[in-house]
Amino acid sequence: MKKLISIVLLTLFLVSTTELYQLLKIPTLVEHYFEHKALNPEMPLIAFLKTHYDHPVKDGDYGKDQKLPFIAHSNTLTLIFTLSAGVTFESMNNSFREIVSHKIPSKDEDFCLKGFKSSVWEPPRILFS
């Protein structure tokens, strides 16, 4: 199972980073050859390949010709890795000193009225004097 997964991942990597994706266009090449063979039954494969790869011309099926493998190239995925010199951190014992802090209380229990926390969720009451 590991071997199969590694083959699949390697294939995906090579197809996305090299021109190997052009091999996926071979069925288009075969189909286009049979179209030309139907128009001219005496055309051999070598003549078809010379017509499309050796001396390409802009004819009526130029759009289909551009879909053949290794005719039009696109930019593939490019990965660039750079290695830099290692970063080191040095600590010096004399640079650390104790920080004296004066704590300020953030909550004063005497200031809060008893029952205030639970009464905040009660609806307002009308006071009649």
C-alpha positions as CSV (number, residue, x, y, z in Angstrom):
1,M,0.0,0.0,0.0
2,K,2.9,2.4,0.8
3,K,4.4,1.7,-2.6
4,L,1.2,2.5,-4.4
5,I,0.7,5.7,-2.5
6,S,4.3,6.8,-3.2
7,I,3.9,6.0,-6.9
8,V,0.7,8.1,-7.0
9,L,2.3,11.0,-5.2
10,L,5.4,10.9,-7.3
11,T,3.3,10.8,-10.5
12,L,1.2,13.8,-9.3
13,F,4.3,15.7,-8.5
14,L,6.0,15.0,-11.8
15,V,2.9,15.8,-13.8
16,S,2.4,19.1,-12.1
17,T,6.1,20.3,-12.2
18,T,7.3,19.0,-15.5
19,E,6.1,18.6,-19.1
20,L,4.8,15.1,-18.4
21,Y,1.2,16.6,-18.4
22,Q,1.6,16.8,-22.1
23,L,1.4,12.9,-22.3
24,L,-2.2,13.2,-21.1
25,K,-3.0,14.8,-24.4
26,I,-2.1,11.7,-26.5
27,P,-5.7,10.7,-26.9
28,T,-6.3,14.1,-28.6
29,L,-3.3,13.4,-30.9
30,V,-4.8,10.0,-31.9
31,E,-8.3,11.5,-32.5
32,H,-6.8,14.3,-34.6
33,Y,-4.8,11.8,-36.6
34,F,-8.0,9.8,-37.4
35,E,-9.7,13.0,-38.5
36,H,-6.9,13.7,-41.0
37,K,-6.9,10.0,-42.0
38,A,-10.6,10.3,-42.8
39,L,-9.9,13.3,-45.1
40,N,-6.9,11.7,-46.7
41,P,-6.8,7.9,-46.4
42,E,-3.3,7.7,-47.9
43,M,-1.7,9.9,-45.2
44,P,0.8,8.0,-43.1
45,L,1.5,8.8,-39.5
46,I,5.0,10.2,-40.3
47,A,3.4,12.7,-42.7
48,F,0.9,13.7,-40.1
49,L,3.6,14.3,-37.5
50,K,5.7,16.3,-39.9
51,T,2.7,18.4,-40.9
52,H,1.9,19.3,-37.3
53,Y,5.3,19.3,-35.6
54,D,8.0,19.9,-38.2
55,H,6.4,22.6,-40.3
56,P,3.1,23.8,-38.6
57,V,0.8,26.0,-40.7
58,K,-2.2,28.0,-39.7
59,D,-5.0,26.2,-41.5
60,G,-8.7,25.5,-40.8
61,D,-8.0,23.3,-37.8
62,Y,-5.4,25.5,-36.1
63,G,-7.4,25.5,-32.9
64,K,-7.3,21.7,-32.7
65,D,-3.6,21.7,-33.6
66,Q,-2.8,23.9,-30.6
67,K,-4.4,21.2,-28.3
68,L,-1.9,18.5,-29.4
69,P,0.8,17.4,-27.1
70,F,4.1,19.4,-27.0
71,I,2.7,22.1,-29.3
72,A,1.8,24.8,-26.8
73,H,3.7,24.9,-23.5
74,S,2.5,26.5,-20.3
75,N,4.3,27.5,-17.2
76,T,4.7,24.6,-14.7
77,L,4.9,24.8,-11.0
78,T,8.3,26.0,-9.9
79,L,9.5,25.4,-6.4
80,I,12.4,27.3,-5.1
81,F,14.1,26.5,-1.8
82,T,16.8,28.7,-0.2
83,L,19.0,27.7,2.6
84,S,20.2,30.5,4.8
85,A,22.8,30.5,7.5
86,G,21.5,29.3,10.8
87,V,20.2,31.8,13.3
88,T,21.6,31.5,16.7
89,F,20.4,33.1,19.9
90,E,22.7,33.8,22.8
91,S,21.6,34.7,26.3
92,M,23.7,36.5,28.8
93,N,23.1,35.9,32.4
94,N,23.8,39.5,33.5
95,S,21.2,41.0,31.1
96,F,18.2,39.6,33.2
97,R,17.2,41.4,36.3
98,E,14.2,41.2,38.5
99,I,11.3,43.5,37.7
100,V,9.5,44.9,40.7
101,S,5.8,45.3,40.1
102,H,3.2,47.0,42.2
103,K,0.0,45.1,41.9
104,I,-3.1,47.1,41.5
105,P,-6.3,45.2,42.5
106,S,-8.6,45.0,39.5
107,K,-11.6,43.9,41.6
108,D,-12.7,45.3,44.9
109,E,-15.2,43.1,46.7
110,D,-16.3,45.8,49.1
111,F,-17.2,48.2,46.2
112,C,-19.6,45.7,44.5
113,L,-23.1,45.7,46.1
114,K,-24.4,42.4,47.2
115,G,-26.9,41.0,44.6
116,F,-25.8,43.4,41.9
117,K,-24.3,40.6,39.7
118,S,-27.6,38.6,39.7
119,S,-29.9,41.6,39.4
120,V,-28.3,42.8,36.1
121,W,-30.4,40.2,34.2
122,E,-33.7,41.2,35.8
123,P,-36.1,43.4,33.8
124,P,-36.3,47.1,34.9
125,R,-39.0,47.9,37.6
126,I,-41.1,50.9,37.7
127,L,-40.7,52.8,41.0
128,F,-43.7,54.8,42.3
129,S,-42.9,57.3,44.9
